[in-house]
Amino acid sequence: MVFGLKIFKVKGQSMAPTIPSGCFILLTKWLMIFPVRAGQCFVINHPQHGVIIKTVAKVDKNGFLWSKGENNTSLPIEQLGPVYKHQVIGRVIYVFRPQFTKQ
């Protein structure tokens, strides 16, 4: 992680159309010093699903993060379940969308 930044390639449609498959995302861990709020996008090391990108749906009174995908086919928040803040790899700060050329 250079300067606290990391780049990941998005695979899968769970965040489409907000973040389509094939995009690259830039994330940082240092923003974790600020409170996590619903609507923010994070990369999480999920205990059952591995490294995933999701939007925070809510933060419960115990500090657990409940996340969701942006696509209708994504797993519901109840199936993803809560994760601890220490399982967050970083907060998404930029999405690099592929440039499609016209032919």
C-alpha positions, 0 to 999 in steps of 0.5 A: 500500500503506497501512501495508504492507497491500494488499487483493486479490480472489480469482478462481478456485477453486485455493485453494478451499475454504480461500479460495474465489473472491470472497473478499478477502484482506489481505496485508502485505509486512513479514512477509517479514522472517521466514523463509518456512515451508511452509503459509503463504499468499502472493500471488506474481507468477509469471513464467508465471501472473501474480499468483496466491495459493498456499500454500507447499509447501516452501522448498528449500535454495537459498531457492526457494519451491515453491507449491501450490493447495488445490484438486485442480484446481490446478496441481501444484507441479512445473508451477508451479515455484520462485519467488524470494522477491523475486517474493512480493507479500505474505503473506496475514494475513486472509481476508474471506469474503462474507456470504451472506444467507438468503432 
